[in-house]
């Protein structure tokens, strides 16, 4: 059974029968990042980047077949897959279309909305403040922000590890109706918290796990207060710039720099599929508004998993993965990242887009998957099905798999 629309939005920031007309070019920012815009190419597009270590053609053929199979099974318009296996080579494949209206093919250089992968950047910013001595992980949030229900007992650590018990605003029916009635409208962080705080807390802080975007919105406000600047500026100066991520940004509004893929969703009031490319992601803010591309996420995967921007002590705190029921042996959620099947990273989903960015410490391997739909297939996120297919073939001892929705 498909999960209720409000629950999908809550998990989406993790976590066509009728296309709407494509938004005119004037509706986007018109900006273009440093790399030149790729010309349309025949699909699928391959890039085998490591000339000194050619990728095994037989393995590439198996991956091609698996990715094409998942795309056909799920009805995914387009997908980009990057797999970096030191000593075995690099595999990059783009398949399908970036725009159903024009038939523009998916290519590896396209910008995409990354949903809940934003949490990895927001929590990294918080942990940098920890390293500066400006906040402690076990400090109560009420010490810094007023009005949080039971805030004197909810710690910064519990917000980052999804154990605060705060109700997620994306579960609130009024919020969902407001968003889907006018997807172009901007939301402020305070408005988002208002939807959450009218509900009782779900459980006492620290007693259970529940993925809640309310947690990360509060962490974003904490960064702004202690960092002395807007969250997007702090992340740019202290996270993406030091990590040399030139095509990763926290947008001011609905802008999506060219070249980009259009995104398709059925999270609409009537359940019909719509083009969500230019929906305003402000409703995700610190929990889900950011934009990136394949190559930046490849670099970010290892930076995030190995703690390049943090002290070893703080990274060790980040990697205290607490088991999550139903996610398998050894799986768990830490501070703004998870571990599943030995892979460390995060996924992301918001209307029109899904992503998975993972690093496998045991093999120094990286996997990035980007797709332009969030439409559930038989209870599973399509990004999960792609990641499972790729890891089952390339790293059979380390398979990425999440439970299906019941």
N, C-alpha and C positions, 0 to 999 in steps of 0.2 A: 504493500500500500504506500502511495506517495506520502511523504511527510507533509504536514500542514505548511502553508506558504510562510507563515511567521517563523516556523522552526527551520525551514530551508534558509531563510535569510540569516538566522542566528548561526547555523553551522557553516553557511557559505563563507563567512569571513573567517575561517579556520587557517569561515567554513559554508518545413515551414508551410504551416498551413496558410499563413498570411503574413508576408513581410511588410513592415512599415516602410515607406519610401526612405531611401538613403538621405541622410542629413547633408545639406549642401556644404561645400568646402568652407564657406564663410562662417559656419557654425563652430568649427574647431579653431585651434589656436593659430594654425598656419605655420607653426614652428617646425623646424627640422633639426634633428640632432646632428652630431658631427659626421657620421657616416653618410655617404650619398644614398639617396633613395634607390632601391633596387628596381631594375626594370622587370616587368612580368616575365616569368620563365615557365618552361614546360614543367608540369608537376609529375612525379615528385621531384624535389630539388635535393640533391645530396652535396655535402661538403665533407671530404675526408682530409682533415687539416694537417695531420702530422706526417710529412713526407718521409721522415726518418723511421717511422713505425707505422707502416701501412696497416689499415684495418682489415681483418680477416674477411675476405669476400663471402665465405660461406656463412659467417656470423651476421654480416650485413644483410645477406639475403633472407635469413631467418627473421631478423628484426624488421626488415621491410614488410615481409608477409604478415607478421604479427600486428604491426602498426596499422597496415591497411585493413586488416580484419577487424580490429577494434573500431576503427573509424567507420567502417561500413556498418558494423553491428549497432553502434551507438548513434549513428546519424550525425556525427560531429562534422561540421563544415570544413574545418581546417585544423591542423596540428603541427607543431614544431617539436622535435625531439633532439636533444643533445646529450651524448654519452661520451664521457672522457675516461678512458681506462689506461692508466700509465703502463707502458710496456706492451700494450695491446692495440693502441691507436685511438683515434677520435672518430666518432660517428655523428653526423648531423643530418637530419632529414626533415624536410618540410613537405607536407602533403595536403591536398585539398585546396579549398578556396578561402581567401581572406575577405571576400565580399561577394555574397550570393547574387547581388543585383547586377554586378558587372562581370563576374567570373574571374576577377583578379586572383591569381594563385597565391597561396601561402608561400612566403619566402622566409629564410632564417633571420632576416634583419628587422622584422616588424616589431613595433612597440605594442605592448599589451598591458592591460590592467591586471594587477597581481593580487588583489583582494587581501586575504589574511596574511600573506607574506609580509605585508606592512608591519605586522606585529613584531617581526624579527628586528626591524629597524627601530621601532619605538622602544622596545625593551632594551635593545643595545644602548640607546641613548640614556635610558634610566641607569643602566649598569655603568656607563661612563660617569654619571653623576655619583654613583656609589664609589667609584675609584677616586673621584675628586674629594671624597669625604663630605659631600653636601647632603647625603641622605643615607640611611642604613636600611638594609633589606628587611630587617625586623622592626623598623619603625612603623607605628600606626599611621594610616593615611590621614586620620583626623589631625595629626600634628601639622599637616601642610595644607589640607583642603577641607573646607567646611561643608556640612550638609550631607555627608555620606552616611547612609543608614548603618549603625553599628560601626562607624568608622574608627572609633577608639580601639576596636578589637581586630580590625582588618589591617594586615601588614602589607607593605609594598611587595614582599615576597609572595604573599597569597594572591595578590592581584595578578602578578606576572605568571604564576603557575596555575591559574584558573581554579583557585580554591577559596575564593572570598565568600561565596554564597550570594553575591549580588545578582539580582534578576537582570537578564540581558534585555536591553531595550528592543532588540530585534525579535523578541517573543511577543511584544505588545501589539495587540490587534490595531489600536489606534495609530501606532507608528507605521505598521505595514500599510494600512489604508492611505495614510498621508503620503507615504513614499510612492506607492503604485498609482495613486491618483494624479500625481504630478512629479514624475521622476526627474524633472529638470530643476526642482526647487532646491535651494541650499538649506542645510541644517547646521545649526551651531552645536558645539559640544554640550552646552548647557541644555539645549532643547532635547538632545539625545538622552542625557541623564534624567531629565524630567520624565520621560516615558518609563525609564527604569525604576526611579525612586518612588513612584506611586504604588509599587508592588512590594510586598513583604520579601525579605531575603529568603532564599531557597533553603539554606541550611546554615548552621553556625560556622563562622570562619575556620578554615583548616580541617573541617570534619569530612569533606567530600570533594569531588571534582565535578565541575560543570563549566563547559566552554561558554564564556560570556564576554561579549564585546564591550560591555559596560566597564569591565576591568581595564581594558587597554585605553579607552577614552580617558579614564581617570589618570592613567599613567602619562598620557599625552599632556594633560593639564599640569601634572607634576613637573614634567620636563619644561614646560613653558614658564612655570613659576620659578623654578630653581635655575633654569638656564638663561632667564631674562630675555627671551626672544620667542617669536612664533615657532611652533613645533617644526614646521617645514624648514625653517632656516637653521634650527639647531641640528636637524638630521642632515641637511646638506653640508654644513660646516664641519660637523663632528663625526659623521658616519659615512655618507656616500662619497664625499670628497677625499677623506683619508683612505678610503677603500678603493679609490680610483674608478668609481662607477660613474661614467660620464653620461650614460643614457638612463639613469634611474632618477626619478623625481617624485616629489610630493606636490601634486597640482594645487593651484589656488582655487580652481573651479572644475568645470567639466572638460578642460582642454586635454587633448591627446595628440602629442606631436607626431607629425608624419615621419616616416611611413607607419601605418598602423593597420591592424586587422579589425574589421567590424565584428561585434559580438552579438550573439543571439540567445534569447532567454524566453522561457515560458512563465516566468514569475511576473505575471500581469493580472490585472483584475478579472479579465475574462478567460485567462488560461491560454490565450492564443500566443503564438510565438511572435516576438517583436525584436527589432534591431535596437539594442541597448547601448550602442557604442558611445553615444554622447549623453547618457544619463549622468546626472551629477553625483559623483562618489563621495560628496561631503558627509553623507549619512554614515559612511564607514570611518572617516577621519583617521585617527591614530590606529584604528583597528583594521582598515582596509582600503585606503584611498590611493595607494601609490601605483606607479607605472614603471616598467622596466623592459628589458629585452633579454634574449637568450644569452648573449655573451656576458653581459653584466651579471646576470644571475649565476652563470658558471663561476665567475670570480667570487661572487658573494657567498656561494655555498661553502667554500673552504674557509673563507674569512670568518663566517658565522660559526661554523662547527669547531674551529680550532682556536677561536678567541683572539684573533690577531689584534683587535682594537681594545682589548681588555687586559687587565692584570691576570696572571695565572690563578690567583686566589678567587677573583670574581668569576672567571670562567668556570672554575671548579664548582662554585655555587650554582651557576647556570645549568650545569650538567647533572644536577641531582634529580634525575628523572623519576617521577613518582608514577607507579603503575596506574594505567587507565583500564577499567573493566572492559573486557571484550576485545582488547587490542592485541592480545597474544603475549607470549612469554618474552620478557626482556623489553617490552614496549613501555613507553612512558612519556609524560610531558614534564619538561623542565621549566626554565624561565624564558618563555617566548620561543621555544623550539621543542620538537619532539624527537623521539627515537623509535623507529619501527623497522624490524628485520635487520638491525645493525646500521641502517641508514639514519643520519641525523639531519634535520632540516625543518621545513614547514610546507604546507600546501596553502592554496588560496582559491577562493571562489566568490564571485559576486555576479549579479545579473549580466550574462553575456560572456564571461571569461572564467577560466580555471587555470591553475598552475600548480606545479610541484617542483621544488628545488631541494635536492638531497646531496649529502656527502657521505661516503662510506669510508671511515677512517682506516679500516682494516686493509683496504686496497687502494687508498688515496684516489678513489673514483668519485665522479660527479655525474649526476643526472638532472637535467632540466627538461620539463615538459610544459608547453604552453598551448592552450586551445581556445577557440572562440565560441564556446557555448558552455552553459552550466546546466543543461537539461539532463535530469537524472535518467539513468537507464537501468530499469529493473532493480531499483533500490540502491544503486551505486553511483557515486560521482564518476563521470567519464574520465577525469584525470586519474583517479585511482585505478581504473581498468587499464589505461595506457601504461601507467607505472608498473603495475603488476605484470603485464605482458612483457615489458622490456626487461625487468629484473629477473623474471623467471627464466629468461633465455641467457642474459649476459652475466648475471650473478646468482645462479640458482641456489646457492647457500644463503643468500640474503634477499628474500623476496619482500617487496613492499606491498602490503595488503591491509585494507581497512574493512571493518565489518559493514555489511549492507544494512540499509534501513529496513526495519521490520514493518 
